[in-house]
């Protein structure tokens, strides 16, 4: 969500924003959000002296709404996420991210060039779909109304191809995004997590030359059937599974999303129970936690409450597992490859 002002302007306009906690609380992070999260992480160390580390799933760009409008919705353009910080907040976050990575609090992983099904969104904009154009006027694409696709209820699944030509376009976008990732951070992304956990199986081989060695997701991958109009096939996954190319899979087996519950304490206790279960079965505890918990543009109080819950979670982990090791997804990939 671009801002509280944009949210208020869209409430009651048939876009469904009032039905979504994401639309109420999630927004582009600010410098103070990144710093506040790092401040909590630096309070803790593991058995080897390392701080907890967030594998940050990076979206390298956002739609350049102004240019798209100037081009009459005939041509898509994107801006880098660093440009978005400047445009939204007048802030430069390059040094902030660099410092957080250097100090071991964050480790980037590739998510997408943009968290958006570009072909579908541009098609609906070009054809003048009323709800899509209305959301666009508020610089927003996360609306909950129907798209022109029979199968997609929103525009957020960046890799949900419905035709072979769309698939090739999405592969091209993903590869460009991976190149941008390496230029931005100075190293390639060994790991990848698809938007909405949806990606065609055929994409895995396409991303191998770009250096992707591990795919992270949920216990079920939603695989678009390209020759069947984009219908989804469910593929079951587990941590340690390999595909034919030797690429690995890991599964997020712990949820820490305090924004979901009325009581953050409930979410902390639930996450601890899932960590217990992971370690009982000799599996790494791979924790899923989204930006919505820690972004303050829509509500500073919301962010601060969830940072307090994170502090509680880490305190309990340290207390119950004094020999804990904190590692990021790429480090886990290295360990799995060697074993």
Residue frames as qw, qx, qy, qz and C-alpha x, y, z in Angstrom:
[[0.000, 0.890, 0.456, 0.000, 0.00, 0.00, 0.00],
 [0.433, 0.552, -0.042, 0.711, 1.54, 3.34, -1.02],
 [0.038, 0.227, -0.389, 0.892, 0.22, 5.29, 1.97],
 [0.081, 0.398, 0.771, -0.491, -2.54, 5.67, 4.53],
 [0.308, 0.467, -0.004, -0.829, -4.01, 8.39, 2.32],
 [0.364, 0.207, -0.730, -0.540, -4.18, 6.02, -0.66],
 [0.123, -0.182, -0.964, 0.150, -5.76, 3.31, 1.50],
 [0.179, 0.456, 0.531, -0.692, -8.46, 5.66, 2.82],
 [0.352, 0.419, -0.270, -0.792, -9.20, 6.83, -0.73],
 [0.379, 0.134, -0.827, -0.392, -9.77, 3.24, -1.92],
 [0.120, 0.162, 0.880, -0.431, -11.91, 2.02, 0.99],
 [0.424, 0.520, 0.541, -0.508, -15.49, 1.39, -0.16],
 [0.352, 0.597, -0.350, -0.630, -14.61, 1.68, -3.86],
 [0.937, 0.232, 0.048, -0.259, -15.03, -2.02, -4.59],
 [0.468, 0.642, -0.600, 0.093, -11.32, -2.86, -4.63],
 [0.898, -0.251, -0.361, 0.006, -11.44, -5.03, -1.51],
 [0.359, 0.505, -0.504, 0.602, -8.65, -3.25, 0.35],
 [0.458, -0.497, 0.340, -0.654, -10.64, -3.09, 3.58],
 [0.964, -0.124, -0.060, -0.227, -10.84, -6.91, 3.59],
 [0.849, 0.258, -0.291, 0.357, -7.07, -7.40, 3.70],
 [0.593, -0.747, 0.023, 0.299, -4.67, -6.92, 6.59],
 [0.654, 0.033, 0.278, 0.702, -1.91, -6.63, 4.02],
 [0.187, 0.664, 0.313, 0.653, -3.57, -3.57, 2.55],
 [0.420, -0.878, -0.176, -0.144, -4.10, -2.11, 6.03],
 [0.620, -0.734, 0.206, 0.188, -0.57, -2.66, 7.32],
 [0.769, -0.048, 0.360, 0.526, 1.96, -3.62, 4.62],
 [0.308, 0.949, -0.011, -0.070, 3.91, -0.96, 2.79],
 [0.664, 0.530, -0.302, 0.432, 7.38, -0.24, 1.49],
 [0.701, -0.494, -0.275, 0.435, 9.81, -0.34, 4.41],
 [0.053, 0.970, -0.103, 0.215, 11.40, 2.87, 5.62],
 [0.421, 0.536, -0.579, 0.447, 14.96, 3.42, 6.80],
 [0.352, -0.451, 0.534, -0.623, 13.83, 3.44, 10.42],
 [0.935, -0.063, 0.051, -0.345, 12.10, 0.07, 9.93],
 [0.824, 0.344, -0.398, 0.212, 15.27, -1.63, 8.71],
 [0.173, 0.517, -0.560, 0.624, 17.25, -0.06, 11.54],
 [0.620, -0.371, 0.330, -0.608, 14.64, -0.97, 14.19],
 [0.982, 0.038, -0.118, -0.144, 14.66, -4.60, 13.06],
 [0.647, 0.428, -0.475, 0.416, 18.48, -4.68, 13.13],
 [0.184, -0.564, 0.467, -0.655, 18.42, -3.20, 16.64],
 [0.860, -0.261, 0.201, -0.390, 16.38, -6.15, 17.90],
 [0.942, 0.241, -0.218, 0.083, 18.57, -8.71, 16.13],
 [0.405, 0.583, -0.500, 0.496, 21.79, -7.29, 17.56],
 [0.538, -0.562, 0.364, -0.513, 20.55, -8.03, 21.08],
 [0.931, -0.134, 0.303, -0.150, 21.06, -11.77, 20.50],
 [0.255, 0.602, -0.732, -0.190, 23.85, -14.13, 19.47],
 [0.951, -0.012, -0.226, -0.212, 23.97, -17.87, 18.88],
 [0.881, -0.413, 0.152, 0.174, 26.40, -20.49, 20.18],
 [0.741, 0.172, 0.180, 0.624, 28.99, -19.28, 17.66],
 [0.248, -0.473, -0.089, 0.840, 28.58, -15.60, 18.34],
 [0.062, 0.207, 0.567, 0.795, 26.43, -14.86, 15.27],
 [0.352, 0.182, 0.287, -0.872, 23.34, -12.67, 15.37],
 [0.547, 0.466, 0.683, -0.132, 19.96, -13.91, 14.14],
 [0.064, -0.267, 0.494, 0.825, 19.82, -13.24, 10.41],
 [0.607, 0.534, 0.378, -0.450, 16.82, -12.52, 8.20],
 [0.373, 0.094, 0.703, 0.598, 16.99, -13.96, 4.69],
 [0.273, 0.573, 0.193, -0.749, 15.36, -10.95, 3.04],
 [0.524, 0.388, 0.703, 0.285, 13.41, -11.87, -0.08],
 [0.082, -0.487, 0.105, 0.863, 14.18, -8.96, -2.35],
 [0.494, 0.720, 0.480, 0.085, 11.92, -7.51, -5.03],
 [0.532, -0.119, 0.191, 0.817, 14.31, -5.54, -7.21],
 [0.006, 0.095, 0.281, 0.955, 11.81, -3.17, -8.77],
 [0.255, 0.537, 0.646, -0.480, 8.34, -1.68, -8.76],
 [0.397, 0.657, 0.528, 0.363, 6.17, -0.39, -11.61],
 [0.180, -0.175, 0.011, 0.968, 7.02, 3.13, -12.70],
 [0.235, 0.653, 0.690, -0.205, 3.41, 4.28, -12.67],
 [0.111, 0.773, -0.017, -0.624, 4.15, 7.72, -14.07],
 [0.005, 0.403, -0.700, -0.589, 5.96, 6.44, -17.15],
 [0.187, 0.262, 0.938, 0.130, 3.38, 3.70, -17.79],
 [0.212, 0.753, 0.503, -0.368, 0.65, 6.34, -17.71],
 [0.060, 0.706, -0.286, -0.645, 2.63, 8.67, -19.96],
 [0.030, -0.222, 0.854, 0.470, 3.00, 5.82, -22.48],
 [0.639, 0.044, -0.182, -0.746, -0.78, 5.34, -22.53],
 [0.773, -0.188, 0.538, -0.279, -0.53, 1.89, -20.90],
 [0.826, 0.512, -0.193, -0.132, 1.15, 0.57, -24.04],
 [0.614, 0.457, -0.533, 0.362, 4.58, 0.00, -22.51],
 [0.766, -0.611, -0.189, 0.064, 5.75, -1.32, -19.17],
 [0.358, 0.617, -0.437, 0.549, 8.56, 0.32, -17.23],
 [0.740, -0.562, -0.338, 0.148, 9.90, -0.35, -13.77],
 [0.013, 0.842, -0.364, 0.399, 12.02, 1.57, -11.28],
 [0.525, 0.145, -0.747, 0.382, 14.56, 0.08, -8.87],
 [0.552, -0.650, -0.516, 0.078, 13.51, -0.39, -5.26],
 [0.453, -0.288, -0.172, 0.826, 16.14, 2.19, -4.29],
 [0.027, -0.244, -0.306, -0.920, 14.35, 4.69, -6.56],
 [0.453, -0.585, -0.594, -0.316, 11.07, 3.78, -4.85],
 [0.527, -0.497, -0.427, 0.541, 12.51, 4.69, -1.45],
 [0.220, -0.102, 0.063, 0.968, 13.47, 8.10, -2.81],
 [0.210, -0.338, -0.510, -0.763, 10.11, 8.61, -4.48],
 [0.529, -0.580, -0.604, -0.139, 7.99, 7.49, -1.50],
 [0.613, -0.700, -0.262, 0.256, 10.00, 8.81, 1.42],
 [0.201, 0.923, -0.240, 0.224, 12.86, 10.92, 0.11],
 [0.654, -0.607, 0.451, 0.009, 15.23, 8.41, 1.71],
 [0.553, 0.544, -0.628, -0.060, 18.37, 6.69, 0.47],
 [0.855, -0.387, 0.262, -0.223, 18.63, 3.18, 1.87],
 [0.783, 0.457, -0.405, 0.117, 21.66, 1.85, 0.00],
 [0.157, 0.521, -0.662, 0.515, 23.97, 2.42, 2.95],
 [0.645, -0.293, 0.400, -0.582, 21.37, 1.11, 5.38],
 [0.973, 0.132, -0.033, -0.186, 21.04, -2.18, 3.52],
 [0.627, 0.530, -0.497, 0.281, 24.80, -2.47, 2.95],
 [0.121, -0.520, 0.624, -0.571, 25.49, -1.99, 6.64],
 [0.794, -0.177, 0.317, -0.488, 22.82, -4.46, 7.72],
 [0.938, 0.284, -0.195, -0.030, 24.21, -7.10, 5.36],
 [0.427, 0.580, -0.556, 0.415, 27.82, -6.43, 6.39],
 [0.282, -0.437, 0.604, -0.603, 26.91, -6.76, 10.08],
 [0.151, 0.025, -0.988, -0.011, 25.16, -10.07, 9.47],
 [0.378, 0.236, 0.558, -0.700, 21.57, -9.07, 10.27],
 [0.707, 0.532, 0.160, -0.438, 20.27, -9.49, 6.71],
 [0.321, -0.244, 0.779, 0.480, 21.16, -11.68, 3.74],
 [0.542, 0.407, -0.094, -0.729, 19.32, -11.02, 0.47],
 [0.422, 0.119, 0.883, 0.164, 17.63, -13.76, -1.53],
 [0.158, 0.040, -0.477, -0.864, 15.96, -13.26, -4.92],
 [0.387, 0.390, 0.694, -0.465, 12.18, -13.05, -4.92],
 [0.493, 0.674, 0.529, 0.151, 11.27, -11.21, -8.13],
 [0.300, 0.245, 0.177, 0.905, 12.04, -8.31, -10.40],
 [0.345, -0.201, 0.144, -0.906, 8.62, -7.09, -9.29],
 [0.219, 0.143, 0.903, -0.341, 5.92, -8.86, -7.25],
 [0.494, 0.512, 0.112, -0.694, 3.55, -8.60, -10.17],
 [0.617, 0.292, 0.686, 0.254, 2.23, -10.63, -13.10],
 [0.049, -0.460, 0.222, 0.858, 3.33, -8.01, -15.61],
 [0.034, -0.096, -0.753, -0.650, 1.68, -9.46, -18.78],
 [0.148, -0.586, -0.796, -0.035, -1.73, -9.87, -17.12],
 [0.169, -0.680, -0.320, 0.638, -1.66, -6.47, -15.37],
 [0.053, -0.350, 0.353, 0.866, -0.61, -4.62, -18.52],
 [0.039, -0.290, -0.831, -0.473, -3.26, -6.41, -20.57],
 [0.156, -0.700, -0.683, 0.140, -6.00, -5.28, -18.17],
 [0.160, -0.627, -0.070, 0.759, -4.66, -1.73, -17.98],
 [0.071, -0.138, 0.581, 0.799, -4.45, -1.48, -21.76],
 [0.138, -0.411, -0.813, -0.389, -8.01, -2.76, -22.13],
 [0.215, -0.408, 0.046, -0.886, -9.20, -0.20, -19.58],
 [0.532, -0.392, -0.747, 0.065, -10.42, -2.61, -16.89],
 [0.238, -0.814, -0.119, -0.516, -12.20, -0.22, -14.54],
 [0.743, -0.669, -0.012, 0.024, -11.09, -1.54, -11.13],
 [0.815, -0.039, 0.072, 0.574, -7.50, -2.04, -12.29],
 [0.295, 0.587, 0.106, 0.746, -7.33, 1.52, -13.65],
 [0.422, -0.829, -0.096, -0.353, -8.87, 2.89, -10.43],
 [0.825, -0.490, 0.035, 0.278, -6.27, 1.14, -8.29],
 [0.672, 0.262, 0.118, 0.682, -3.58, 2.32, -10.70],
 [0.036, 0.812, 0.114, 0.572, -4.68, 5.92, -10.19],
 [0.574, -0.787, 0.148, -0.171, -3.74, 5.46, -6.51],
 [0.276, 0.657, -0.694, 0.100, -0.43, 3.81, -7.54],
 [0.564, -0.231, 0.712, -0.350, -1.59, 0.40, -6.34],
 [0.537, 0.244, -0.672, -0.448, -1.81, -3.03, -8.03],
 [0.062, 0.072, -0.954, 0.286, -2.73, -5.32, -5.11],
 [0.573, -0.049, 0.049, -0.816, -6.50, -5.06, -5.57],
 [0.336, -0.034, 0.915, -0.219, -8.70, -8.02, -4.66],
 [0.690, 0.437, 0.145, -0.559, -11.22, -7.83, -7.50],
 [0.863, 0.208, 0.439, 0.139, -11.21, -10.24, -10.44],
 [0.134, -0.495, 0.527, 0.678, -8.66, -9.96, -13.21],
 [0.647, 0.410, -0.279, -0.579, -9.43, -10.78, -16.85],
 [0.265, 0.273, -0.924, -0.043, -7.97, -14.25, -16.28],
 [0.780, -0.291, -0.365, -0.417, -10.33, -17.10, -15.48],
 [0.839, -0.135, -0.461, 0.254, -7.73, -18.49, -13.08],
 [0.459, 0.043, -0.354, 0.814, -6.08, -15.55, -11.32],
 [0.245, -0.819, -0.517, 0.046, -7.88, -13.52, -8.67],
 [0.217, -0.924, 0.071, 0.308, -5.10, -10.94, -8.36],
 [0.587, 0.769, -0.226, 0.114, -1.92, -9.73, -10.07],
 [0.399, -0.795, 0.449, -0.083, 0.61, -10.77, -7.42],
 [0.877, -0.110, 0.441, 0.154, 1.76, -14.16, -8.77],
 [0.080, 0.777, -0.407, -0.474, 4.72, -12.99, -10.85],
 [0.013, -0.351, 0.878, 0.325, 5.39, -16.43, -12.37],
 [0.554, 0.299, 0.722, -0.287, 1.88, -17.73, -13.01],
 [0.145, 0.306, -0.593, -0.731, 2.12, -18.23, -16.76],
 [0.695, 0.298, 0.485, -0.440, -0.94, -19.40, -18.67],
 [0.794, 0.604, 0.011, -0.066, 0.61, -19.78, -22.13],
 [0.849, 0.013, 0.086, 0.522, 4.04, -20.76, -23.52],
 [0.339, 0.650, 0.037, 0.679, 4.64, -17.17, -24.63],
 [0.430, -0.826, 0.059, -0.360, 3.84, -15.85, -21.14],
 [0.902, -0.368, 0.057, 0.216, 6.16, -18.46, -19.66],
 [0.708, 0.272, 0.048, 0.650, 9.07, -17.32, -21.82],
 [0.011, 0.785, 0.010, 0.619, 8.35, -13.69, -20.92],
 [0.658, -0.725, 0.061, -0.194, 8.35, -14.52, -17.20],
 [0.896, -0.124, 0.047, 0.424, 11.61, -16.48, -17.53],
 [0.455, 0.545, 0.032, 0.703, 13.13, -13.44, -19.24],
 [0.300, -0.816, 0.020, -0.494, 11.89, -11.17, -16.42],
 [0.845, -0.530, 0.042, 0.053, 13.23, -13.53, -13.73],
 [0.811, 0.111, 0.039, 0.573, 16.65, -13.73, -15.40],
 [0.195, 0.689, -0.007, 0.698, 16.79, -9.95, -15.69],
 [0.560, -0.765, 0.011, -0.318, 15.83, -9.73, -12.03],
 [0.907, -0.305, 0.030, 0.289, 18.64, -12.11, -11.07],
 [0.594, 0.389, 0.011, 0.704, 21.11, -9.97, -13.01],
 [0.149, -0.780, 0.001, -0.608, 19.84, -6.87, -11.19],
 [0.802, -0.595, -0.043, -0.030, 20.21, -8.72, -7.90],
 [0.844, -0.072, 0.003, 0.532, 23.88, -9.45, -8.55],
 [0.327, 0.564, 0.035, 0.757, 24.57, -5.89, -9.69],
 [0.392, -0.779, -0.068, -0.485, 22.83, -4.51, -6.61],
 [0.764, -0.619, 0.147, -0.108, 24.35, -6.72, -3.93],
 [0.070, 0.754, -0.651, -0.045, 27.62, -7.82, -5.51],
 [0.195, -0.191, 0.962, -0.008, 26.90, -11.57, -5.45],
 [0.455, -0.106, -0.655, -0.594, 24.44, -13.90, -7.20],
 [0.667, -0.236, 0.346, -0.616, 21.40, -15.34, -5.46],
 [0.090, 0.181, -0.978, -0.057, 21.93, -19.06, -4.89],
 [0.100, 0.360, 0.879, -0.297, 18.41, -19.32, -3.55],
 [0.224, -0.158, -0.411, -0.869, 15.01, -18.36, -4.89],
 [0.172, 0.377, 0.813, -0.408, 11.50, -18.10, -3.53],
 [0.034, 0.362, 0.628, 0.689, 8.62, -17.58, -5.92],
 [0.300, -0.094, 0.154, -0.937, 5.88, -15.01, -5.36],
 [0.758, -0.070, 0.103, -0.640, 2.82, -16.67, -3.78],
 [0.526, -0.256, 0.811, -0.007, 4.73, -20.00, -3.96],
 [0.767, 0.527, 0.332, -0.156, 3.65, -20.34, -7.60],
 [0.067, 0.684, -0.565, -0.456, 6.14, -21.20, -10.33],
 [0.894, 0.332, -0.180, -0.241, 6.21, -23.55, -13.34],
 [0.870, -0.313, 0.319, 0.206, 8.42, -26.60, -12.81],
 [0.747, 0.490, 0.162, 0.421, 10.07, -25.85, -16.17],
 [0.030, 0.956, -0.134, 0.259, 11.38, -22.57, -14.74],
 [0.738, -0.605, 0.266, 0.136, 13.76, -24.40, -12.41],
 [0.798, 0.097, 0.333, 0.492, 16.02, -25.54, -15.23],
 [0.344, 0.811, 0.173, 0.440, 15.84, -22.11, -16.87],
 [0.269, -0.930, 0.144, -0.206, 17.22, -20.45, -13.71],
 [0.908, -0.272, 0.096, 0.302, 20.09, -22.90, -13.21],
 [0.638, 0.403, 0.041, 0.655, 22.51, -20.95, -15.49],
 [0.089, -0.814, 0.032, -0.573, 21.78, -17.85, -13.37],
 [0.209, 0.377, -0.708, 0.560, 23.15, -19.66, -10.32],
 [0.666, -0.334, 0.173, -0.644, 19.95, -20.71, -8.53],
 [0.330, 0.232, -0.909, 0.102, 20.74, -23.88, -6.56],
 [0.074, -0.268, -0.867, 0.414, 17.90, -23.95, -4.05],
 [0.309, -0.440, -0.405, -0.740, 14.17, -23.24, -4.16],
 [0.010, 0.092, 0.726, -0.681, 12.43, -22.29, -0.93],
 [0.426, -0.265, -0.422, -0.755, 8.69, -22.60, -0.47],
 [0.666, -0.245, 0.375, -0.597, 5.86, -24.26, 1.38],
 [0.529, -0.109, 0.840, -0.046, 5.03, -27.95, 1.57],
 [0.598, 0.532, 0.595, 0.074, 3.10, -27.58, -1.67],
 [0.138, -0.293, 0.379, 0.867, 4.35, -25.94, -4.85],
 [0.551, 0.636, 0.411, -0.352, 1.63, -24.60, -7.13],
 [0.366, -0.204, 0.649, 0.635, 2.79, -25.44, -10.65],
 [0.511, 0.557, 0.042, -0.653, 0.97, -23.63, -13.52],
 [0.653, 0.170, 0.696, 0.243, 0.17, -26.02, -16.35],
 [0.014, -0.465, 0.282, 0.839, 1.25, -23.87, -19.28],
 [0.158, 0.010, -0.765, -0.624, -0.49, -25.92, -21.95],
 [0.208, -0.519, -0.829, -0.027, -3.71, -26.16, -19.94],
 [0.093, -0.783, -0.253, -0.561, -4.52, -22.45, -19.69],
 [0.042, 0.536, -0.457, 0.709, -2.59, -22.04, -16.47],
 [0.822, -0.455, -0.193, -0.282, -4.44, -24.53, -14.29],
 [0.159, -0.706, 0.619, -0.306, -2.45, -25.42, -11.18],
 [0.862, -0.031, -0.506, 0.035, -0.88, -28.76, -10.28],
 [0.535, -0.768, 0.283, -0.210, 0.13, -29.33, -6.66],
 [0.735, 0.338, -0.524, 0.267, 3.65, -30.70, -6.17],
 [0.729, -0.682, -0.059, -0.005, 4.57, -31.83, -2.66],
 [0.425, 0.668, -0.436, 0.428, 7.95, -30.74, -1.30],
 [0.768, -0.620, -0.092, 0.134, 10.18, -31.48, 1.68],
 [0.099, -0.902, 0.416, 0.065, 13.49, -30.06, 2.84],
 [0.464, -0.414, 0.753, 0.214, 16.29, -31.97, 1.12],
 [0.742, 0.484, 0.462, -0.028, 14.34, -32.93, -2.00],
 [0.209, -0.442, 0.504, 0.712, 16.31, -32.61, -5.28],
 [0.705, 0.585, 0.102, -0.387, 15.12, -32.17, -8.85],
 [0.915, 0.299, 0.164, 0.218, 16.70, -33.70, -11.95],
 [0.412, 0.788, -0.197, 0.412, 19.16, -30.82, -12.24],
 [0.632, -0.069, -0.513, 0.576, 20.37, -31.39, -8.69],
 [0.126, -0.469, 0.122, -0.865, 18.72, -28.20, -7.41],
 [0.223, -0.181, -0.845, 0.451, 17.49, -28.48, -3.83],
 [0.359, -0.619, -0.365, -0.595, 14.24, -27.60, -2.09],
 [0.170, -0.065, -0.704, 0.686, 13.58, -26.38, 1.43],
 [0.307, -0.631, -0.623, -0.347, 10.25, -25.91, 3.15],
 [0.148, -0.432, 0.313, -0.833, 9.25, -23.15, 5.53],
 [0.551, -0.282, -0.785, -0.006, 8.19, -25.20, 8.53],
 [0.280, -0.470, -0.535, 0.644, 7.75, -22.48, 11.17],
 [0.062, 0.732, 0.380, 0.562, 5.35, -19.54, 10.92],
 [0.315, -0.463, -0.385, 0.734, 5.98, -16.32, 12.79],
 [0.032, 0.442, 0.417, 0.794, 3.39, -13.83, 11.57],
 [0.108, -0.339, -0.650, 0.672, 2.15, -11.89, 14.64],
 [0.254, 0.093, -0.146, -0.951, 0.03, -9.60, 12.45],
 [0.415, -0.178, -0.785, -0.425, -2.37, -12.53, 11.90],
 [0.453, -0.423, -0.759, 0.197, -3.41, -13.08, 15.50],
 [0.308, -0.871, -0.167, -0.345, -5.19, -10.86, 18.00],
 [0.630, -0.734, 0.247, 0.062, -2.54, -11.91, 20.55],
 [0.432, 0.715, -0.548, 0.038, 1.11, -11.84, 19.50],
 [0.411, -0.451, 0.747, -0.265, 1.82, -14.17, 22.44],
 [0.872, 0.194, 0.388, -0.227, -0.20, -16.87, 20.70],
 [0.714, 0.670, -0.201, 0.001, 1.94, -16.53, 17.58],
 [0.009, 0.694, -0.687, 0.214, 5.16, -16.70, 19.62],
 [0.627, -0.230, 0.689, -0.283, 3.97, -19.86, 21.38],
 [0.874, 0.408, 0.199, -0.176, 2.85, -21.43, 18.10],
 [0.504, 0.749, -0.424, 0.064, 6.22, -20.69, 16.48],
 [0.239, -0.566, 0.748, -0.250, 8.09, -22.20, 19.43],
 [0.808, 0.028, 0.529, -0.258, 5.97, -25.36, 19.17],
 [0.810, 0.583, -0.023, -0.056, 6.82, -25.65, 15.46],
 [0.199, 0.752, -0.606, 0.164, 10.52, -25.15, 16.21],
 [0.568, -0.339, 0.700, -0.269, 10.31, -27.95, 18.80],
 [0.879, 0.292, 0.332, -0.179, 8.75, -30.18, 16.17],
 [0.592, 0.749, -0.299, 0.011, 11.41, -29.33, 13.57],
 [0.001, 0.665, -0.713, 0.225, 14.29, -30.09, 15.90],
 [0.754, -0.152, 0.568, -0.293, 12.62, -33.28, 17.16],
 [0.881, 0.402, 0.251, -0.007, 12.72, -34.57, 13.59],
 [0.621, -0.328, 0.351, 0.619, 16.32, -33.33, 13.11],
 [0.415, 0.663, 0.417, 0.463, 15.27, -30.68, 10.60],
 [0.233, 0.028, -0.106, 0.966, 16.34, -27.03, 10.40],
 [0.074, 0.725, 0.578, -0.368, 13.69, -24.63, 11.63],
 [0.241, 0.198, 0.392, 0.866, 13.01, -22.40, 8.61],
 [0.019, 0.582, 0.557, -0.593, 10.93, -19.49, 9.85],
 [0.182, 0.543, 0.523, 0.632, 8.51, -17.61, 7.61],
 [0.157, -0.696, -0.385, 0.586, 7.94, -13.98, 8.56],
 [0.402, 0.636, 0.429, 0.501, 6.76, -11.22, 6.23],
 [0.256, 0.227, -0.061, 0.938, 7.50, -7.51, 5.96],
 [0.370, -0.641, -0.386, -0.550, 3.94, -6.65, 7.01],
 [0.697, -0.550, -0.396, 0.235, 5.01, -7.38, 10.60],
 [0.597, -0.403, -0.053, 0.692, 7.85, -4.86, 10.61],
 [0.242, 0.381, 0.308, 0.837, 6.85, -1.97, 8.29],
 [0.149, -0.489, -0.527, 0.679, 5.62, 1.26, 9.90],
 [0.011, 0.096, 0.338, 0.936, 4.37, 3.43, 7.03],
 [0.426, -0.469, -0.567, -0.525, 0.77, 2.47, 7.81],
 [0.657, -0.703, -0.097, -0.253, 1.17, 2.12, 11.60],
 [0.202, 0.603, -0.648, 0.420, 4.22, 2.63, 13.82],
 [0.611, -0.344, 0.503, -0.506, 2.38, 1.00, 16.73],
 [0.963, 0.186, -0.005, -0.196, 1.78, -2.13, 14.63],
 [0.640, 0.540, -0.477, 0.266, 5.50, -2.42, 13.84],
 [0.070, -0.565, 0.618, -0.542, 6.60, -1.86, 17.43],
 [0.811, -0.212, 0.325, -0.437, 4.21, -4.47, 18.82],
 [0.961, 0.260, -0.090, -0.029, 5.55, -7.05, 16.38],
 [0.406, 0.614, -0.547, 0.400, 9.19, -6.17, 17.11],
 [0.448, -0.470, 0.551, -0.525, 8.38, -6.81, 20.78],
 [0.950, 0.020, 0.174, -0.258, 6.97, -10.22, 19.79],
 [0.762, 0.511, -0.354, 0.181, 10.14, -10.97, 17.81],
 [0.013, 0.619, -0.612, 0.491, 12.24, -10.11, 20.84],
 [0.732, -0.271, 0.439, -0.445, 10.16, -12.53, 22.92],
 [0.954, 0.273, -0.065, -0.102, 10.54, -15.28, 20.32],
 [0.564, 0.582, -0.486, 0.327, 14.33, -14.92, 20.17],
 [0.288, -0.563, 0.573, -0.522, 14.59, -14.83, 23.97],
 [0.879, -0.122, 0.322, -0.329, 12.72, -18.12, 24.30],
 [0.871, 0.434, -0.222, 0.065, 14.75, -19.74, 21.51],
 [0.271, 0.643, -0.573, 0.430, 17.99, -18.75, 23.22],
 [0.511, -0.437, 0.531, -0.516, 16.75, -19.99, 26.57],
 [0.917, 0.017, 0.290, -0.271, 15.51, -23.36, 25.33],
 [0.904, 0.329, 0.072, 0.262, 18.29, -24.00, 22.78],
 [0.329, -0.856, 0.244, 0.316, 21.59, -22.56, 24.07],
 [0.515, -0.245, 0.641, 0.514, 23.45, -24.40, 21.27],
 [0.543, 0.738, 0.378, -0.138, 21.29, -22.81, 18.55],
 [0.398, -0.171, 0.418, 0.798, 22.93, -21.69, 15.28],
 [0.379, 0.767, 0.255, -0.451, 21.46, -18.83, 13.24],
 [0.364, -0.149, 0.627, 0.672, 22.09, -19.10, 9.47],
 [0.455, 0.485, -0.059, -0.745, 20.59, -17.67, 6.29],
 [0.879, 0.327, 0.237, -0.254, 19.15, -19.64, 3.36],
 [0.598, 0.687, -0.412, 0.002, 22.29, -19.52, 1.20],
 [0.124, -0.542, 0.785, -0.274, 24.37, -20.91, 4.07],
 [0.746, 0.007, 0.571, -0.342, 21.84, -23.69, 4.53],
 [0.808, 0.555, -0.079, -0.181, 22.10, -24.41, 0.79],
 [0.288, 0.686, -0.657, 0.118, 25.88, -24.70, 1.08],
 [0.419, -0.333, 0.776, -0.335, 25.57, -27.14, 3.98],
 [0.827, 0.239, 0.394, -0.322, 23.00, -29.26, 2.11],
 [0.676, 0.662, -0.300, -0.117, 25.07, -29.31, -1.09],
 [0.108, 0.613, -0.759, 0.192, 28.17, -30.48, 0.77],
 [0.504, -0.173, 0.763, -0.366, 26.25, -33.19, 2.59]]
